[in-house]
Amino acid sequence: MFFSILQRFYKWIAIDQVVLWFILIAFALLWLRLEKWGRRMLTVAVIFLVVIVVIPLGSFGVAYLENYFPSLVEIPKDTKGIILLGGSFDLDTSAVRGVTCYNQRGGRIIQFMELAQKYPHLPLVFTGGGARFHPSAPSESELARRLFENLRLDLSRIRFEDQSNSTFENAKFTFDMIQPKAEERWILVTSALHMPRAVTLFRSMGWNVVPYPVDYITTGKQNYGPNFSFYEGFKFWRCSTHEWLGLIHTYFTGTNQSLLPDK
């Protein structure tokens, strides 16, 4: 439960906002002549900045997860189907604008479309809901259905799972819908950073998924030198922490017997 709460915290509250609040509170305390507490808060904020921005822990953590599974050039010949995880749509903005809007994980959909066209004989699955957290917005499955139809993808090939609101629910609800046999191999398409946790959860259901990582955000080279980019430092720290907390949570809840899945 503790790690799950922390993961949601990092998902919904940007770490740069936390640091900014520390700095603002520190200056407010100094202005109120509470120098002792003000200096303490300012010291904590500076430590945060050094760890997050200068020390490349975030980029190291992201690169490690993105490199965990190799890229696939060809999929196995006995592949039974292809699964695409949701997470590429900006549901709130789509609802307000009235048009389909994407986030930084939109590359998943592009490479899924490439696979769908390259292997026209394979059935396809899209899993993504989001209605619980975005009640006024269309579900990810609705947006995906419109997109695939507009791109002339044969909708009779695709099954849509539209109730999930997390990767765990993606795995559970899609497994219940498809009921794959133990010996069947399905390609799982998601961002390379997210792939280790997604594979862990799908395999915990008894699904023999083959990882097809896409949508990389690092070059894959481990950076041991200092990083002086505030934007990259915060971005990598937030992405890395979210995924590692998720992996730790699945490990301590007994979903997986090891922190990372088998390769």
Secondary structure in CASP SS format (residue, H / E / C, confidence):
PFRMAT SS
TARGET T0000
AUTHOR 0000-0000-0000
METHOD secondary structure of the structure
MODEL  1
M C 1.00
F H 1.00
F H 1.00
S H 1.00
I H 1.00
L H 1.00
Q H 1.00
R H 1.00
F H 1.00
Y H 1.00
K H 1.00
W H 1.00
I C 1.00
A C 1.00
I H 1.00
D H 1.00
Q H 1.00
V H 1.00
V H 1.00
L H 1.00
W H 1.00
F H 1.00
I H 1.00
L H 1.00
I H 1.00
A H 1.00
F H 1.00
A H 1.00
L H 1.00
L H 1.00
W H 1.00
L C 1.00
R C 1.00
L C 1.00
E H 1.00
K H 1.00
W H 1.00
G H 1.00
R H 1.00
R H 1.00
M H 1.00
L H 1.00
T H 1.00
V H 1.00
A H 1.00
V H 1.00
I H 1.00
F H 1.00
L H 1.00
V H 1.00
V H 1.00
I H 1.00
V H 1.00
V H 1.00
I C 1.00
P C 1.00
L H 1.00
G H 1.00
S H 1.00
F H 1.00
G H 1.00
V H 1.00
A H 1.00
Y H 1.00
L H 1.00
E H 1.00
N C 1.00
Y C 1.00
F C 1.00
P C 1.00
S C 1.00
L C 1.00
V C 1.00
E C 1.00
I C 1.00
P C 1.00
K C 1.00
D C 1.00
T E 1.00
K E 1.00
G E 1.00
I E 1.00
I E 1.00
L E 1.00
L E 1.00
G C 1.00
G C 1.00
S C 1.00
F E 1.00
D C 1.00
L H 1.00
D H 1.00
T H 1.00
S H 1.00
A H 1.00
V H 1.00
R H 1.00
G C 1.00
V C 1.00
T C 1.00
C C 1.00
Y E 1.00
N C 1.00
Q C 1.00
R C 1.00
G C 1.00
G H 1.00
R H 1.00
I H 1.00
I H 1.00
Q H 1.00
F H 1.00
M H 1.00
E H 1.00
L H 1.00
A H 1.00
Q H 1.00
K H 1.00
Y C 1.00
P C 1.00
H C 1.00
L C 1.00
P C 1.00
L E 1.00
V E 1.00
F E 1.00
T E 1.00
G C 1.00
G C 1.00
G C 1.00
A C 1.00
R C 1.00
F C 1.00
H C 1.00
P C 1.00
S C 1.00
A C 1.00
P C 1.00
S C 1.00
E H 1.00
S H 1.00
E H 1.00
L H 1.00
A H 1.00
R H 1.00
R H 1.00
L H 1.00
F H 1.00
E H 1.00
N H 1.00
L C 1.00
R C 1.00
L C 1.00
D C 1.00
L H 1.00
S H 1.00
R H 1.00
I E 1.00
R E 1.00
F E 1.00
E E 1.00
D C 1.00
Q C 1.00
S C 1.00
N C 1.00
S C 1.00
T H 1.00
F H 1.00
E H 1.00
N H 1.00
A H 1.00
K H 1.00
F H 1.00
T H 1.00
F H 1.00
D H 1.00
M H 1.00
I H 1.00
Q C 1.00
P C 1.00
K C 1.00
A C 1.00
E C 1.00
E C 1.00
R E 1.00
W E 1.00
I E 1.00
L E 1.00
V E 1.00
T E 1.00
S E 1.00
A C 1.00
L C 1.00
H C 1.00
M H 1.00
P H 1.00
R H 1.00
A H 1.00
V H 1.00
T H 1.00
L H 1.00
F H 1.00
R H 1.00
S H 1.00
M C 1.00
G C 1.00
W C 1.00
N C 1.00
V E 1.00
V E 1.00
P E 1.00
Y E 1.00
P E 1.00
V E 1.00
D C 1.00
Y C 1.00
I C 1.00
T C 1.00
T C 1.00
G C 1.00
K C 1.00
Q C 1.00
N C 1.00
Y C 1.00
G C 1.00
P C 1.00
N C 1.00
F C 1.00
S C 1.00
F H 1.00
Y H 1.00
E H 1.00
G H 1.00
F H 1.00
K H 1.00
F H 1.00
W H 1.00
R H 1.00
C H 1.00
S H 1.00
T H 1.00
H H 1.00
E H 1.00
W H 1.00
L H 1.00
G H 1.00
L H 1.00
I H 1.00
H H 1.00
T H 1.00
Y H 1.00
F H 1.00
T C 1.00
G C 1.00
T C 1.00
N C 1.00
Q C 1.00
S C 1.00
L C 1.00
L C 1.00
P C 1.00
D C 1.00
K C 1.00
END
